[in-house]
């Protein structure tokens, strides 16, 4: 035989309502904090990951192009040879 105890039923309902209220307050606090952070971060001038990666690739391509152009320039223009003075070829003096 099962007896009904009104105190335990009311306590269970109250605990259930409290848990639901606390969960709702937690969701509201999280949403409010998220919106506040979006507002703070949105005012700053940050770039997105996609834009950062695109600029990073452009910089790498520019570095490669500069290296290739340096190599090509070195092939076209060899380093000047320095004429060493000798007894039959004295250094030029400026008047």
Biopython code that builds the backbone (N, CA, C, O; Angstrom):
import numpy as np
from Bio.PDB.StructureBuilder import StructureBuilder

atoms = [
    (1, "UNK", "N", (0.843, -1.158, 0.000)),
    (1, "UNK", "CA", (0.000, 0.000, 0.000)),
    (1, "UNK", "C", (0.896, 1.231, 0.000)),
    (1, "UNK", "O", (1.898, 1.303, 0.710)),
    (2, "UNK", "N", (0.509, 2.162, -0.796)),
    (2, "UNK", "CA", (1.324, 3.363, -0.946)),
    (2, "UNK", "C", (0.568, 4.561, -0.413)),
    (2, "UNK", "O", (-0.582, 4.812, -0.770)),
    (3, "UNK", "N", (1.244, 5.285, 0.446)),
    (3, "UNK", "CA", (0.595, 6.458, 1.014)),
    (3, "UNK", "C", (1.119, 7.693, 0.315)),
    (3, "UNK", "O", (2.272, 7.742, -0.115)),
    (4, "UNK", "N", (0.283, 8.656, 0.210)),
    (4, "UNK", "CA", (0.674, 9.909, -0.429)),
    (4, "UNK", "C", (1.167, 10.858, 0.640)),
    (4, "UNK", "O", (0.495, 11.110, 1.640)),
    (5, "UNK", "N", (2.364, 11.380, 0.401)),
    (5, "UNK", "CA", (2.922, 12.343, 1.335)),
    (5, "UNK", "C", (3.037, 13.660, 0.582)),
    (5, "UNK", "O", (3.890, 13.821, -0.291)),
    (6, "UNK", "N", (2.199, 14.558, 0.920)),
    (6, "UNK", "CA", (2.104, 15.850, 0.236)),
    (6, "UNK", "C", (3.400, 16.661, 0.368)),
    (6, "UNK", "O", (3.762, 17.413, -0.537)),
    (7, "UNK", "N", (4.086, 16.505, 1.488)),
    (7, "UNK", "CA", (5.321, 17.261, 1.703)),
    (7, "UNK", "C", (6.379, 16.894, 0.670)),
    (7, "UNK", "O", (7.017, 17.782, 0.105)),
    (8, "UNK", "N", (6.575, 15.612, 0.415)),
    (8, "UNK", "CA", (7.595, 15.175, -0.534)),
    (8, "UNK", "C", (7.226, 15.563, -1.966)),
    (8, "UNK", "O", (8.099, 15.919, -2.758)),
    (9, "UNK", "N", (5.953, 15.497, -2.294)),
    (9, "UNK", "CA", (5.519, 15.913, -3.628)),
    (9, "UNK", "C", (5.782, 17.398, -3.849)),
    (9, "UNK", "O", (6.300, 17.797, -4.892)),
    (10, "UNK", "N", (5.428, 18.195, -2.878)),
    (10, "UNK", "CA", (5.656, 19.643, -2.993)),
    (10, "UNK", "C", (7.157, 19.962, -3.050)),
    (10, "UNK", "O", (7.593, 20.836, -3.799)),
    (11, "UNK", "N", (7.931, 19.236, -2.242)),
    (11, "UNK", "CA", (9.369, 19.459, -2.241)),
    (11, "UNK", "C", (9.974, 19.090, -3.598)),
    (11, "UNK", "O", (10.840, 19.808, -4.098)),
    (12, "UNK", "N", (9.540, 18.003, -4.189)),
    (12, "UNK", "CA", (10.051, 17.575, -5.496)),
    (12, "UNK", "C", (9.679, 18.595, -6.572)),
    (12, "UNK", "O", (10.495, 18.924, -7.434)),
    (13, "UNK", "N", (8.440, 19.094, -6.516)),
    (13, "UNK", "CA", (8.026, 20.111, -7.482)),
    (13, "UNK", "C", (8.849, 21.384, -7.321)),
    (13, "UNK", "O", (9.257, 21.999, -8.306)),
    (14, "UNK", "N", (9.087, 21.771, -6.075)),
    (14, "UNK", "CA", (9.858, 22.974, -5.814)),
    (14, "UNK", "C", (11.317, 22.801, -6.309)),
    (14, "UNK", "O", (11.877, 23.713, -6.917)),
    (15, "UNK", "N", (11.915, 21.643, -6.045)),
    (15, "UNK", "CA", (13.286, 21.383, -6.488)),
    (15, "UNK", "C", (13.359, 21.357, -8.013)),
    (15, "UNK", "O", (14.322, 21.860, -8.593)),
    (16, "UNK", "N", (12.375, 20.791, -8.653)),
    (16, "UNK", "CA", (12.336, 20.739, -10.106)),
    (16, "UNK", "C", (12.196, 22.149, -10.687)),
    (16, "UNK", "O", (12.865, 22.495, -11.661)),
    (17, "UNK", "N", (11.340, 22.941, -10.095)),
    (17, "UNK", "CA", (11.178, 24.319, -10.550)),
    (17, "UNK", "C", (12.439, 25.138, -10.339)),
    (17, "UNK", "O", (12.801, 25.964, -11.177)),
    (18, "UNK", "N", (13.108, 24.908, -9.213)),
    (18, "UNK", "CA", (14.353, 25.614, -8.920)),
    (18, "UNK", "C", (15.434, 25.249, -9.933)),
    (18, "UNK", "O", (16.159, 26.120, -10.414)),
    (19, "UNK", "N", (15.540, 23.970, -10.254)),
    (19, "UNK", "CA", (16.541, 23.523, -11.228)),
    (19, "UNK", "C", (16.270, 24.142, -12.602)),
    (19, "UNK", "O", (17.196, 24.583, -13.284)),
    (20, "UNK", "N", (15.001, 24.169, -13.001)),
    (20, "UNK", "CA", (14.655, 24.782, -14.287)),
    (20, "UNK", "C", (14.962, 26.271, -14.300)),
    (20, "UNK", "O", (15.455, 26.805, -15.294)),
    (21, "UNK", "N", (14.668, 26.941, -13.184)),
    (21, "UNK", "CA", (14.941, 28.380, -13.087)),
    (21, "UNK", "C", (16.437, 28.647, -13.167)),
    (21, "UNK", "O", (16.862, 29.566, -13.868)),
    (22, "UNK", "N", (17.235, 27.866, -12.467)),
    (22, "UNK", "CA", (18.682, 28.050, -12.480)),
    (22, "UNK", "C", (19.256, 27.781, -13.876)),
    (22, "UNK", "O", (20.159, 28.487, -14.324)),
    (23, "UNK", "N", (18.729, 26.761, -14.559)),
    (23, "UNK", "CA", (19.205, 26.462, -15.912)),
    (23, "UNK", "C", (18.872, 27.620, -16.852)),
    (23, "UNK", "O", (19.694, 28.010, -17.680)),
    (24, "UNK", "N", (17.681, 28.158, -16.720)),
    (24, "UNK", "CA", (17.289, 29.298, -17.545)),
    (24, "UNK", "C", (18.140, 30.529, -17.253)),
    (24, "UNK", "O", (18.519, 31.252, -18.174)),
    (25, "UNK", "N", (18.442, 30.771, -15.986)),
    (25, "UNK", "CA", (19.297, 31.908, -15.629)),
    (25, "UNK", "C", (20.699, 31.725, -16.205)),
    (25, "UNK", "O", (21.316, 32.687, -16.663)),
    (26, "UNK", "N", (21.193, 30.510, -16.180)),
    (26, "UNK", "CA", (22.516, 30.224, -16.743)),
    (26, "UNK", "C", (22.540, 30.485, -18.239)),
    (26, "UNK", "O", (23.494, 31.074, -18.748)),
    (27, "UNK", "N", (21.501, 30.054, -18.956)),
    (27, "UNK", "CA", (21.434, 30.294, -20.409)),
    (27, "UNK", "C", (21.359, 31.781, -20.717)),
    (27, "UNK", "O", (21.999, 32.264, -21.651)),
    (28, "UNK", "N", (20.561, 32.512, -19.913)),
    (28, "UNK", "CA", (20.448, 33.954, -20.119)),
    (28, "UNK", "C", (21.770, 34.666, -19.841)),
    (28, "UNK", "O", (22.155, 35.580, -20.571)),
    (29, "UNK", "N", (22.458, 34.248, -18.791)),
    (29, "UNK", "CA", (23.748, 34.858, -18.465)),
    (29, "UNK", "C", (24.762, 34.581, -19.569)),
    (29, "UNK", "O", (25.523, 35.470, -19.949)),
    (30, "UNK", "N", (24.777, 33.368, -20.079)),
    (30, "UNK", "CA", (25.707, 33.009, -21.151)),
    (30, "UNK", "C", (25.412, 33.813, -22.420)),
    (30, "UNK", "O", (26.328, 34.320, -23.069)),
    (31, "UNK", "N", (24.134, 33.924, -22.764)),
    (31, "UNK", "CA", (23.763, 34.690, -23.953)),
    (31, "UNK", "C", (24.111, 36.165, -23.783)),
    (31, "UNK", "O", (24.594, 36.801, -24.720)),
    (32, "UNK", "N", (23.869, 36.709, -22.599)),
    (32, "UNK", "CA", (24.209, 38.113, -22.348)),
    (32, "UNK", "C", (25.703, 38.353, -22.433)),
    (32, "UNK", "O", (26.146, 39.337, -23.024)),
    (33, "UNK", "N", (26.479, 37.458, -21.846)),
    (33, "UNK", "CA", (27.939, 37.592, -21.893)),
    (33, "UNK", "C", (28.451, 37.457, -23.323)),
    (33, "UNK", "O", (29.353, 38.183, -23.741)),
    (34, "UNK", "N", (27.870, 36.526, -24.064)),
    (34, "UNK", "CA", (28.283, 36.334, -25.463)),
    (34, "UNK", "C", (28.004, 37.604, -26.282)),
    (34, "UNK", "O", (28.846, 38.023, -27.077)),
    (35, "UNK", "N", (26.844, 38.205, -26.094)),
    (35, "UNK", "CA", (26.513, 39.436, -26.815)),
    (35, "UNK", "C", (27.436, 40.582, -26.417)),
    (35, "UNK", "O", (27.857, 41.372, -27.263)),
    (36, "UNK", "N", (27.747, 40.667, -25.129)),
    (36, "UNK", "CA", (28.646, 41.724, -24.659)),
    (36, "UNK", "C", (30.035, 41.553, -25.272)),
    (36, "UNK", "O", (30.649, 42.529, -25.702)),
    (37, "UNK", "N", (30.526, 40.327, -25.313)),
    (37, "UNK", "CA", (31.839, 40.063, -25.897)),
    (37, "UNK", "C", (31.841, 40.344, -27.402)),
    (37, "UNK", "O", (32.818, 40.863, -27.942)),
    (38, "UNK", "N", (30.747, 40.001, -28.068)),
    (38, "UNK", "CA", (30.650, 40.320, -29.500)),
    (38, "UNK", "C", (30.721, 41.818, -29.716)),
    (38, "UNK", "O", (31.374, 42.287, -30.648)),
    (39, "UNK", "N", (30.052, 42.567, -28.857)),
    (39, "UNK", "CA", (30.084, 44.020, -28.960)),
    (39, "UNK", "C", (31.477, 44.573, -28.723)),
    (39, "UNK", "O", (31.925, 45.468, -29.440)),
    (40, "UNK", "N", (32.163, 44.042, -27.719)),
    (40, "UNK", "CA", (33.519, 44.509, -27.426)),
    (40, "UNK", "C", (34.486, 44.121, -28.540)),
    (40, "UNK", "O", (35.290, 44.943, -28.980)),
    (41, "UNK", "N", (34.411, 42.893, -28.988)),
    (41, "UNK", "CA", (35.330, 42.412, -30.014)),
    (41, "UNK", "C", (34.975, 42.995, -31.382)),
    (41, "UNK", "O", (35.859, 43.191, -32.216)),
    (42, "UNK", "N", (33.718, 43.267, -31.614)),
    (42, "UNK", "CA", (33.303, 43.829, -32.895)),
    (42, "UNK", "C", (33.825, 45.240, -33.101)),
    (42, "UNK", "O", (34.056, 45.656, -34.236)),
    (43, "UNK", "N", (34.013, 45.977, -32.017)),
    (43, "UNK", "CA", (34.531, 47.329, -32.117)),
    (43, "UNK", "C", (36.011, 47.361, -32.443)),
    (43, "UNK", "O", (36.519, 48.370, -32.934)),
    (44, "UNK", "N", (36.713, 46.260, -32.174)),
    (44, "UNK", "CA", (38.133, 46.191, -32.478)),
    (44, "UNK", "C", (38.310, 45.768, -33.928)),
    (44, "UNK", "O", (37.422, 45.157, -34.522)),
    (45, "UNK", "N", (39.448, 46.094, -34.479)),
    (45, "UNK", "CA", (39.690, 45.839, -35.902)),
    (45, "UNK", "C", (40.453, 44.527, -36.074)),
    (45, "UNK", "O", (41.641, 44.532, -36.393)),
    (46, "UNK", "N", (39.772, 43.414, -35.864)),
    (46, "UNK", "CA", (40.380, 42.103, -36.043)),
    (46, "UNK", "C", (40.077, 41.597, -37.447)),
    (46, "UNK", "O", (39.088, 41.991, -38.065)),
    (47, "UNK", "N", (40.945, 40.717, -37.941)),
    (47, "UNK", "CA", (40.696, 40.092, -39.237)),
    (47, "UNK", "C", (40.230, 38.665, -38.985)),
    (47, "UNK", "O", (40.528, 38.065, -37.952)),
    (48, "UNK", "N", (39.505, 38.148, -39.937)),
    (48, "UNK", "CA", (39.041, 36.778, -39.843)),
    (48, "UNK", "C", (40.124, 35.807, -40.262)),
    (48, "UNK", "O", (41.122, 36.200, -40.866)),
    (49, "UNK", "N", (39.927, 34.537, -39.941)),
    (49, "UNK", "CA", (40.912, 33.502, -40.265)),
    (49, "UNK", "C", (41.126, 33.394, -41.776)),
    (49, "UNK", "O", (42.259, 33.239, -42.231)),
    (50, "UNK", "N", (40.041, 33.476, -42.557)),
    (50, "UNK", "CA", (40.155, 33.345, -44.007)),
    (50, "UNK", "C", (40.990, 34.480, -44.593)),
    (50, "UNK", "O", (41.849, 34.256, -45.446)),
    (51, "UNK", "N", (40.731, 35.691, -44.127)),
    (51, "UNK", "CA", (41.479, 36.843, -44.636)),
    (51, "UNK", "C", (42.951, 36.745, -44.234)),
    (51, "UNK", "O", (43.830, 37.074, -45.030)),
    (52, "UNK", "N", (43.224, 36.298, -43.012)),
    (52, "UNK", "CA", (44.598, 36.136, -42.557)),
    (52, "UNK", "C", (45.336, 35.112, -43.409)),
    (52, "UNK", "O", (46.471, 35.347, -43.823)),
    (53, "UNK", "N", (44.698, 33.983, -43.669)),
    (53, "UNK", "CA", (45.338, 32.935, -44.476)),
    (53, "UNK", "C", (45.590, 33.418, -45.903)),
    (53, "UNK", "O", (46.619, 33.088, -46.493)),
    (54, "UNK", "N", (44.659, 34.200, -46.466)),
    (54, "UNK", "CA", (44.842, 34.716, -47.827)),
    (54, "UNK", "C", (46.036, 35.658, -47.886)),
    (54, "UNK", "O", (46.837, 35.578, -48.817)),
    (55, "UNK", "N", (46.169, 36.537, -46.922)),
    (55, "UNK", "CA", (47.297, 37.478, -46.905)),
    (55, "UNK", "C", (48.598, 36.735, -46.655)),
    (55, "UNK", "O", (49.638, 37.098, -47.205)),
    (56, "UNK", "N", (48.548, 35.698, -45.831)),
    (56, "UNK", "CA", (49.740, 34.887, -45.560)),
    (56, "UNK", "C", (50.218, 34.214, -46.844)),
    (56, "UNK", "O", (51.419, 34.172, -47.108)),
    (57, "UNK", "N", (49.298, 33.692, -47.638)),
    (57, "UNK", "CA", (49.660, 33.069, -48.917)),
    (57, "UNK", "C", (50.211, 34.100, -49.896)),
    (57, "UNK", "O", (51.155, 33.814, -50.632)),
    (58, "UNK", "N", (49.628, 35.293, -49.908)),
    (58, "UNK", "CA", (50.123, 36.343, -50.793)),
    (58, "UNK", "C", (51.545, 36.737, -50.413)),
    (58, "UNK", "O", (52.376, 36.957, -51.294)),
    (59, "UNK", "N", (51.839, 36.830, -49.121)),
    (59, "UNK", "CA", (53.179, 37.184, -48.664)),
    (59, "UNK", "C", (54.188, 36.103, -49.038)),
    (59, "UNK", "O", (55.306, 36.413, -49.450)),
    (60, "UNK", "N", (53.801, 34.843, -48.897)),
    (60, "UNK", "CA", (54.697, 33.744, -49.267)),
    (60, "UNK", "C", (54.973, 33.772, -50.770)),
    (60, "UNK", "O", (56.108, 33.554, -51.193)),
    (61, "UNK", "N", (53.953, 34.035, -51.576)),
    (61, "UNK", "CA", (54.138, 34.115, -53.020)),
    (61, "UNK", "C", (55.045, 35.290, -53.388)),
    (61, "UNK", "O", (55.873, 35.172, -54.291)),
    (62, "UNK", "N", (54.895, 36.415, -52.699)),
    (62, "UNK", "CA", (55.741, 37.578, -52.967)),
    (62, "UNK", "C", (57.194, 37.283, -52.607)),
    (62, "UNK", "O", (58.104, 37.681, -53.334)),
    (63, "UNK", "N", (57.420, 36.587, -51.491)),
    (63, "UNK", "CA", (58.791, 36.213, -51.114)),
    (63, "UNK", "C", (59.406, 35.303, -52.158)),
    (63, "UNK", "O", (60.567, 35.483, -52.525)),
    (64, "UNK", "N", (58.646, 34.323, -52.646)),
    (64, "UNK", "CA", (59.150, 33.418, -53.682)),
    (64, "UNK", "C", (59.491, 34.192, -54.951)),
    (64, "UNK", "O", (60.513, 33.933, -55.587)),
    (65, "UNK", "N", (58.642, 35.130, -55.312)),
    (65, "UNK", "CA", (58.875, 35.927, -56.512)),
    (65, "UNK", "C", (60.130, 36.796, -56.357)),
    (65, "UNK", "O", (60.903, 36.943, -57.304)),
    (66, "UNK", "N", (60.329, 37.359, -55.186)),
    (66, "UNK", "CA", (61.528, 38.176, -54.941)),
    (66, "UNK", "C", (62.775, 37.315, -55.042)),
    (66, "UNK", "O", (63.769, 37.737, -55.632)),
    (67, "UNK", "N", (62.739, 36.113, -54.475)),
    (67, "UNK", "CA", (63.894, 35.215, -54.564)),
    (67, "UNK", "C", (64.193, 34.848, -56.013)),
    (67, "UNK", "O", (65.354, 34.813, -56.422)),
    (68, "UNK", "N", (63.149, 34.574, -56.786)),
    (68, "UNK", "CA", (63.343, 34.228, -58.199)),
    (68, "UNK", "C", (63.925, 35.421, -58.965)),
    (68, "UNK", "O", (64.812, 35.247, -59.801)),
    (69, "UNK", "N", (63.435, 36.620, -58.686)),
    (69, "UNK", "CA", (63.950, 37.806, -59.371)),
    (69, "UNK", "C", (65.399, 38.095, -58.970)),
    (69, "UNK", "O", (66.190, 38.535, -59.805)),
    (70, "UNK", "N", (65.752, 37.859, -57.720)),
    (70, "UNK", "CA", (67.143, 38.037, -57.292)),
    (70, "UNK", "C", (68.061, 37.067, -58.026)),
    (70, "UNK", "O", (69.147, 37.445, -58.465)),
    (71, "UNK", "N", (67.627, 35.825, -58.159)),
    (71, "UNK", "CA", (68.438, 34.826, -58.869)),
    (71, "UNK", "C", (68.586, 35.209, -60.335)),
    (71, "UNK", "O", (69.669, 35.082, -60.907)),
    (72, "UNK", "N", (67.505, 35.675, -60.940)),
    (72, "UNK", "CA", (67.565, 36.085, -62.347)),
    (72, "UNK", "C", (68.485, 37.290, -62.522)),
    (72, "UNK", "O", (69.249, 37.353, -63.485)),
    (73, "UNK", "N", (68.416, 38.225, -61.614)),
    (73, "UNK", "CA", (69.272, 39.407, -61.671)),
    (73, "UNK", "C", (70.735, 39.016, -61.488)),
    (73, "UNK", "O", (71.613, 39.576, -62.145)),
    (74, "UNK", "N", (71.002, 38.063, -60.604)),
    (74, "UNK", "CA", (72.374, 37.611, -60.403)),
    (74, "UNK", "C", (72.924, 36.949, -61.655)),
    (74, "UNK", "O", (74.118, 37.067, -61.931)),
    (75, "UNK", "N", (72.087, 36.254, -62.421)),
    (75, "UNK", "CA", (72.533, 35.637, -63.673)),
    (75, "UNK", "C", (72.822, 36.691, -64.728)),
    (75, "UNK", "O", (73.784, 36.562, -65.485)),
    (76, "UNK", "N", (72.002, 37.729, -64.787)),
    (76, "UNK", "CA", (72.170, 38.759, -65.817)),
    (76, "UNK", "C", (73.327, 39.699, -65.516)),
    (76, "UNK", "O", (73.970, 40.195, -66.442)),
    (77, "UNK", "N", (73.599, 39.949, -64.273)),
    (77, "UNK", "CA", (74.602, 40.935, -63.882)),
    (77, "UNK", "C", (75.599, 40.277, -62.938)),
    (77, "UNK", "O", (75.376, 40.226, -61.729)),
    (78, "UNK", "N", (76.722, 39.765, -63.502)),
    (78, "UNK", "CA", (77.696, 39.141, -62.612)),
    (78, "UNK", "C", (78.370, 40.196, -61.740)),
    (78, "UNK", "O", (78.380, 41.384, -62.063)),
    (79, "UNK", "N", (78.925, 39.735, -60.643)),
    (79, "UNK", "CA", (79.582, 40.649, -59.720)),
    (79, "UNK", "C", (80.791, 41.286, -60.396)),
    (79, "UNK", "O", (81.519, 40.594, -61.109)),
    (80, "UNK", "N", (81.028, 42.578, -60.196)),
    (80, "UNK", "CA", (82.168, 43.235, -60.842)),
    (80, "UNK", "C", (83.476, 42.711, -60.245)),
    (80, "UNK", "O", (83.592, 42.452, -59.047)),
    (81, "UNK", "N", (84.448, 42.569, -61.139)),
    (81, "UNK", "CA", (85.757, 42.120, -60.686)),
    (81, "UNK", "C", (86.554, 43.331, -60.243)),
    (81, "UNK", "O", (86.520, 44.378, -60.890)),
    (82, "UNK", "N", (87.250, 43.191, -59.170)),
    (82, "UNK", "CA", (88.037, 44.295, -58.649)),
    (82, "UNK", "C", (89.447, 44.166, -59.227)),
    (82, "UNK", "O", (90.111, 43.140, -59.078)),
    (83, "UNK", "N", (89.877, 45.228, -59.886)),
    (83, "UNK", "CA", (91.221, 45.227, -60.471)),
    (83, "UNK", "C", (92.234, 45.534, -59.384)),
    (83, "UNK", "O", (92.193, 46.590, -58.753)),
    (84, "UNK", "N", (93.135, 44.599, -59.178)),
    (84, "UNK", "CA", (94.172, 44.785, -58.177)),
    (84, "UNK", "C", (95.327, 45.567, -58.804)),
    (84, "UNK", "O", (95.759, 45.250, -59.912)),
    (85, "UNK", "N", (95.823, 46.576, -58.110)),
    (85, "UNK", "CA", (96.945, 47.326, -58.675)),
    (85, "UNK", "C", (98.206, 46.459, -58.744)),
    (85, "UNK", "O", (98.521, 45.703, -57.826)),
    (86, "UNK", "N", (98.893, 46.598, -59.840)),
    (86, "UNK", "CA", (100.159, 45.905, -60.061)),
    (86, "UNK", "C", (101.179, 46.954, -60.480)),
    (86, "UNK", "O", (100.810, 48.092, -60.770)),
    (87, "UNK", "N", (102.468, 46.584, -60.516)),
    (87, "UNK", "CA", (103.474, 47.581, -60.931)),
    (87, "UNK", "C", (103.250, 48.102, -62.337)),
    (87, "UNK", "O", (103.488, 49.283, -62.588)),
    (88, "UNK", "N", (102.803, 47.270, -63.259)),
    (88, "UNK", "CA", (102.544, 47.761, -64.623)),
    (88, "UNK", "C", (101.146, 48.340, -64.765)),
    (88, "UNK", "O", (100.835, 48.926, -65.802)),
    (89, "UNK", "N", (100.291, 48.195, -63.754)),
    (89, "UNK", "CA", (98.924, 48.766, -63.778)),
    (89, "UNK", "C", (98.693, 49.496, -62.454)),
    (89, "UNK", "O", (98.029, 48.950, -61.573)),
    (90, "UNK", "N", (99.221, 50.711, -62.284)),
    (90, "UNK", "CA", (99.070, 51.416, -61.013)),
    (90, "UNK", "C", (97.640, 51.885, -60.799)),
    (90, "UNK", "O", (96.903, 52.047, -61.772)),
    (91, "UNK", "N", (97.219, 52.110, -59.538)),
    (91, "UNK", "CA", (95.844, 52.594, -59.281)),
    (91, "UNK", "C", (95.682, 53.998, -59.808)),
    (91, "UNK", "O", (96.617, 54.799, -59.806)),
    (92, "UNK", "N", (94.479, 54.279, -60.259)),
    (92, "UNK", "CA", (94.199, 55.616, -60.791)),
    (92, "UNK", "C", (94.077, 56.570, -59.631)),
    (92, "UNK", "O", (93.425, 56.269, -58.631)),
    (93, "UNK", "N", (94.705, 57.723, -59.766)),
    (93, "UNK", "CA", (94.603, 58.764, -58.729)),
    (93, "UNK", "C", (93.771, 59.891, -59.253)),
    (93, "UNK", "O", (93.821, 60.217, -60.439)),
    (94, "UNK", "N", (93.033, 60.467, -58.407)),
    (94, "UNK", "CA", (92.209, 61.592, -58.808)),
    (94, "UNK", "C", (92.963, 62.889, -58.531)),
    (94, "UNK", "O", (93.574, 63.036, -57.473)),
    (95, "UNK", "N", (92.925, 63.825, -59.468)),
    (95, "UNK", "CA", (93.645, 65.083, -59.253)),
    (95, "UNK", "C", (92.986, 65.973, -58.228)),
    (95, "UNK", "O", (93.483, 67.064, -57.947)),
]
sb = StructureBuilder()
sb.init_structure("model")
sb.init_model(0)
sb.init_chain("A")
sb.init_seg("    ")
for serial, (resi, resn, name, xyz) in enumerate(atoms, 1):
    if name == "N":
        sb.init_residue(resn, " ", resi, " ")
    sb.init_atom(name, np.array(xyz, "f"), 0.0, 1.0, " ", f" {name:<3s}", serial, name[0])
structure = sb.get_structure()
